[in-house]
Amino acid sequence: MEAKEWNEYVEKVATGAWPVPINMIKDQENWMCRSIVGRALVFKEDLEGAMTVLSTVLDVEPDMDEAPEVGLSEAEHKTLCLRELGEIVYKLAHKPDAALQYIDAAYKIAREYQHPFRTGARGELWYRHLQLLAECGKKEQACEEARKMFRDEQETSHAPKQDDPKSKINPYKYFSLKYLAEQEYAAGHVAEASSLLHQAFEFYPVSLAGEKDLAAANAVNDPEERYKAYQHCATIQYLPWEKLPPAVIRRNV
């Protein structure tokens, strides 16, 4: 990518609605600047430009030990770049098998990284893996992988760390059950779908407001309406998935 083309992309994301501060993105040699610009281009719906920029980070090996006090880690930058590339391929070429390669590469990094993620990407990547696998004509395999993930996480949890050591929060369990619930619903097994989604929320981060919403959903008698109520709760991120380090405020003294 020539400097002229890069500068055009930088100007595009640094101006207009929701501009990105220029000092965060101007260094073309810094691959994390390219990560930010590429993902900002996705937000601005310039998918071809985003593909051009994000493709430049494919060969980058992120530092898996890095855990910055502020901002995204190298591992999370690389994960998000791969995720966006997968979704771009899916949207532009309509090839779930090609998209799956990017999503799986992103998921592998997210799964292996031992420090906090500031986004909810880990479990969502697993969920997207299952969806794309099904679109590749492997619905039974997707369901079996979801069941296996749930069983494996029962034995050895890879859930992100929480403040409460007794916490049951686990994105892999949640998204596995959510996926299975949606397959049951699609097959017309509404009561089973509602039951699975109810179980899934045992592993979802829920605030006091979320507990009230779930209690209201639990009280709905009709399985169809109860399922829809649970799905509405699933659209709300009541609390972060992970325990994040405290914000660092620096002052000149």
N, C-alpha and C positions, 0 to 999 in steps of 0.2 A: 504494500500500500504506500503510495507516494505521499510526501508531506502535504502537498496541495489538497489531496483527497481527504487526508486526516484532518486538516484544519477546517475543511468544509463541514465535516461531521461534528467537530468540536463546536463550531459556531452554531450549528443547528440545535445541539442539546443545551448550549449555554444561553440561548435566547428563546423568546416566545413564552408559552405557558409552561409553568413548572421548570424554570431553568436550573441547570446544574452549575454551581460555582466554578468559574473558569480555573481557579487554582487547584481544583480537585482532578482536572482532566486534561490539562494542556500538555503533559509530558508523554509524547508518543512512545518513548523508549520504556516507560513504566507499564508493564502488562496489566497492572491493576487499574491504571487510568483507562486503558483500552477496554477493560472489563466494564467499567462504569459507563463509558461512552456507548459501547455496544448495547448494554441493557437499557440505557436511556433511549436509544434509537428504537428499540422494541416498544417502549412506552409511547413513543411518538409515531408508531405504526410504520416506520421505515424498515421493513423486514429485510429487504435486500442489503441495505446499508449495514444493518445490524449483523447480518451474516458475514459480510465482508470484514467487519471489525472483529467480531467474536472468533472468527476462524483463525485469527492471528495468535490466539492464546492456546490453541489445541495442543501444542507441543510443550507447554509450560508444565513443569512438575512443581506443584505447590509444596511449601514447607509444612509438613503435617504436625510439626511440634510448635509452630507459631500460634500464640494465643494473645492477641493485642488487647490492651486495656480498653481501647475505643476502636470503633469501626470493625469492618469485616476482616476475618483472617484470610490468608491466601487460600486455604482449603475451601472456605465458603465462597470466595470469589470464583474459583475454578468450578465449583459445583454449580453455581448459578449460571455461569457462562455455558456450561454443557447443557443444563436444563433448557436455557433459552434456545440454543442451537437445535435441540431436539424438537422443540415446539415450532420453530421456524420451518424446519424440514417437513414437519407434519402438516403445517398450514399451506406451505407453498407447493409441496410435491405430493401431499396426501399419501405418504408412504409410512405406515406405522412401524414396519420392520426397521427402516432406516432411523426413524425417530427413537426407537427403542434402544438402539446402540448408544446414542448420546445420553438418554435417561439412565440407562444402566451404568454407564461410566460415572455419571454424576452421583448416582446412588452409592456406588462402591466407595467413593471418597467420603461421602457423608456418613456412611455406616462405620468407616474405619477411623474417622477423626475423633479424637478423645476429648476435645475441648468444646465449650459451648458454641452453638450456632445461634446467631441473632435473628434468623428467620425460621419459619416452620418447615424448612425444606426437607428434613430427613424423612419424616413419615409420608409427606406428600409425594416425594419421589418414589417411594415404595408403592403407593397407591397408583401413581401414574404408570409404573411398570406393569401392574396388574391389568390396568385398562388397555394399554397398548398390546400386551400379550394376547388379550382376548380379541382385539381387533385384527391380530395376525392370524386369526382362525384357531386360537389355542385357548378356548374358554375353559375347558375342563382342566387344563394345566394351570391356568390362572387361579382357579378356585382351589386346586390342590396346593398350590404354592402359598395361597393365603392361609389355608388350614395349617400347613406345615409351619409357616412363620409363627402363627399363634401358639402352636405346641412348643416350638423351639424357644420362644420367648418366655414360656412358662418355666422352662428348665434353666435357661441362662439368659437373663435379661440384658439387652443392649440399650435399654432406655436411658435417655439423658439424665444427669444427676438432678435431684430436687433438694429443697431445703429439708423436707420431711423424709427421713430414711424409710418410713413405712408407706410412702406414696406409691400408688399403683399406676401413676401416669406412665403411659407407654405408647408412643405414636405408632409403632409397628403392630401392636395388638389392636389398637383402635382402628387403624385404616384397613387391617385385614378383615375385621368383623364388619366394618362399614361396607367394604367391597362385597363381601358375601351376602350381606343384607340386601344390597341393591340387586344382586343376581336373583335372590329369592323373590324380590318384589317384581322384577321383570318377568319371572316365570309364573306370576299370579299367586304366589304363596305369601300373601300379605301378612298374616298373623306371624309366620316364621320370620319374615323380614323385620317386622316391628320388634320381635323378641331379640333378634340379633343386634339391632341398632340400640336397643335398651342396654344390652350387655356391653356394647362398644363404649358407651359413655362412662363405664366404670374406669376407663383408662384415659379419659379426656380431661384436660385441665379446666376446672370449673370454679368460678367465683360464686359468691352468695347469690348474685343475680342469676347466674347459670343454674344454681340449684333450684331456684324458684321456677325457672323456665322448664327444667326437666321434671319437676314435681307436677307442673301443670300438664306436661305431655303425658306423664304416667297416668294421670287421672282421666284421660280421654278414653272412653269405652270402645269406640269404633276403631278396629285395627288400622284401617286405611287412614283415618284422620290422625291416629296416634303416630303412625309412621311419618306422616307429613310434618307433624309437630316436632318429632325428633330430627328430621332433616332440616327443619328451620333452625333448630339449636346448633346443628352442625355447621351452619353458615356463620356462626358467631365465635370469634376467638376470645373467650372470656378471660383467659390468662395465657401468658407465654408457655410454650411447650417445655422450655428449659430454664434452669436456674442460671441467670446471667450475672456476670460480675457487676459490682456497684459502679455507678457512673463516676468518672474521675473529673473533678473540677480543679483546674489549675489557675492560680492567681499570681500576678506579679506582685512581689513584696519588696 
